[in-house]
Amino acid sequence: MRLFRDSVFCVSGLIGAVIGVALFGAASYLPTFLQMVDGVSATESGLLMVPMMGGMVLASILSGHLISTTGRYKVFPVVGGLISIVGMWLLSRLEEDTSRQDYSLWMGVLGLGIGLVLPVLVLAVQNSVPAADLGSATSANNYFRQIGGSVGAAVFGTLFANRLTDRLQVDLPSGAAYGSGGDGTGLPDPDSVTPQMVHAMPGALRDGYIAAYAHAMPRIFLYLVPVLVLGFLLAFLLKEKPLVSHTDYAVQQDPQDVHDPVVPAARTGTRPRHAAAASPTAPPPTAGVPVCGTVQHHDGTSVPRAALTLIDVGGRQIGRGATGEDGRYALSTPGAGSYVLIAAAGGHQPRAVSVTVGDRPVELDVVLGGAGRLAGAVLTADGTPVREATVTLTDVRGEVVAATRSGREGGYVMDELVAGEYTLAASAPAFRPAALPVTVQAARETRQDIELAGGAVLRGVVRATGGRVVEDARVTLLDAAGNVVDTATTGPDGAFRFIDLSAGEYTVIAAGYPPVATVLQVAGGGRTERDLQLGYED
């Protein structure tokens, strides 16, 4: 009885019963109509039903493919119910002179509608119930459809018999009587008449029976249209759940646990050797609460066709599946407990996350990164490309992830990057190093230019009067605010050099040794010596 607490099971059963009424009602009496009105044999009437069966098969295959691609199934019973209504209404317009092309097309429309509904109902039920109840739920759904078919065939037959009796009184020649049977001159009872009997009658009686059939039966199809409308409305109540893959939890045997073949006894009379029996295994678990969610990038976009594997704490595979085009997935679990979900997709870094399952469905979104590409150019402030600049990318921990050099046009490229936050740095001779934050997007190219400032060089020579170079002169460079930018000491050639300067106004100060003073006392008539040392204070 727990199945009836599932709304999907109940609604699917009701829709199946309604569709069964239409399917069995049409399939049971359409061949009789074709034999009676068209005058074909029983075999030919069966062949003329092929368009309806073909429509059902085609719709089943098409809907199954679309469901596998999109992961959604509710729309198919709705669309199929609407198409079935149109097909049944078209069949209610059958006449004596309706061409085979017309009613074959109408039967094909009805078959398309029914084919979009019936297989999806079975799928919805199997997707909604636990794996332990799959057999019971599927057979119960089929039972409801059989009930609907039985009721439909019975009601259809009753209504048809009443209408046929009324029409025979109108269409048979005056004076003809049926059901007497006593003297052999009466006509057969309408309930027992067959196509062979009708076509063996005289022309006037045969035409009367055919006209009665042509007027009585198609109108019964019109009575089935409201029944299909009810099924169409019930389809809107069908709840769509994420598709769950019920994994077959077959116990995998270790090759060492398989019984060894019997070894023939040796000639010495040794008894045959048998391998020890494999240890009994625990019964396979049954499916329980589903784990569902979305596999997506860091920016929230979905990852289609990502492979997912669910394992337990012992490393045994519990479920396996893939995301649809919308990135959605659903996997079944054997019950409450802790599991590990592994997600992988082409061009992405795989990821494993822990999930704890209770007594309710678990919604878990997985974010995959990787396959990012970072490209840009190293430029100066005026847009001039910087060649052979070293470009380095570090992660949030300071680890170098990638490094490259800029090309002739200053461009650089870094491939196969995991999506996330990074620091991009660039350096080149005669330029100040620069760094800036950058966010690399997954599965796409991120562009980021980096600008290097500086590059100016100031150099010169300190000379004394007469052009003589001054060695060991102290040269100080001040900016416009009077702050010391750098200092240098001239060499034997008197040259000084300042590099990596920004554009602007500077002051250059050159100075010799600072004065040195010492106190001493000179004695009369004596000779006094004192050395002085000039230099710069460090």
Helices and strands as residue ranges (DSSP letters): G 2-5, H 7-33, I 34-38, H 42-48, H 50-70, H 75-91, H 100-128, G 131-133, H 134-171, H 195-199, H 203-235, G 255-257, E 290-296, E 307-312, E 317-322, E 328-332, E 337-344, E 351-357, E 362-363, E 366-367, E 372-379, E 390-394, E 400-405, E 411-417, E 420-427, E 434-440, E 445-447, E 450-451, E 456-461, E 474-479, E 484-489, E 495-501, E 506-511
